[in-house]
Amino acid sequence: MGLVKEVIKEIGNKSREFYEFILPPIDMYINENNLEVVIDVPGFSKKDIELTLCGDILSIKAKKKIDEKKMESLVLNQRPNVIDKKIRLPVDIKQGEEKIESAKYENGILTLIIPIIKKGKNISIE
């Protein structure tokens, strides 16, 4: 039975590593004034999440603290323990002019509002 437990544990580890690579799922909405970025990071506490905006690159890092006693009896662990993802935003943001208007974390969903500056001028047609 020990071999089966080890195989199941290894499958769980590989599955978790895969999800840590592709996660978190992200949606982006753009309007004239803002870019809204919605990021799913369930299972992490707000204090474990670190955000950085450098130019048009948004960096998301999160790491869970794992209870060592629980790890001894762990059979399957597919939930990600670490998130480290960089995303290029679909808007131009000059380095040094980065600003996040708001960042809210509720029920495992992080919502960022990033103000954008409209470039160019509207051209009226006669």
GIMOHU-V519386 format. One line per field, one symbol per residue. ss: DSSP state (2 for helix, 1 for strand, 0 for the rest). phi: phi as a letter, one per 20 degrees, with the letter a starting at -180 (. if undefined). burial: + if it has 9 or more other C-alpha atoms within 8 Angstrom, else -. A space follows every 50 residues. Layout:
BEGIN
ss: ???
phi: ???
burial: ???
END
This chain:
BEGIN
ss: 02222222222222222222220001111100011111110000022211 11110011111110000222220000000001111111000000000000 01111100111111100000000000
phi: .ffffffffffffffffffffeeefcdccccfdcddddcecfndegfedc dcccmddedccbbeedffffffdfdbcdffeccbcdcefececffndfbd fbcccblnddddddfcdfencfdede
burial: ----+--++--++-+++-++---+--------+++++++++--+---++- --++++++++++++------------++-++++++-------+----+-+ --+-+--+++++++++----------
END
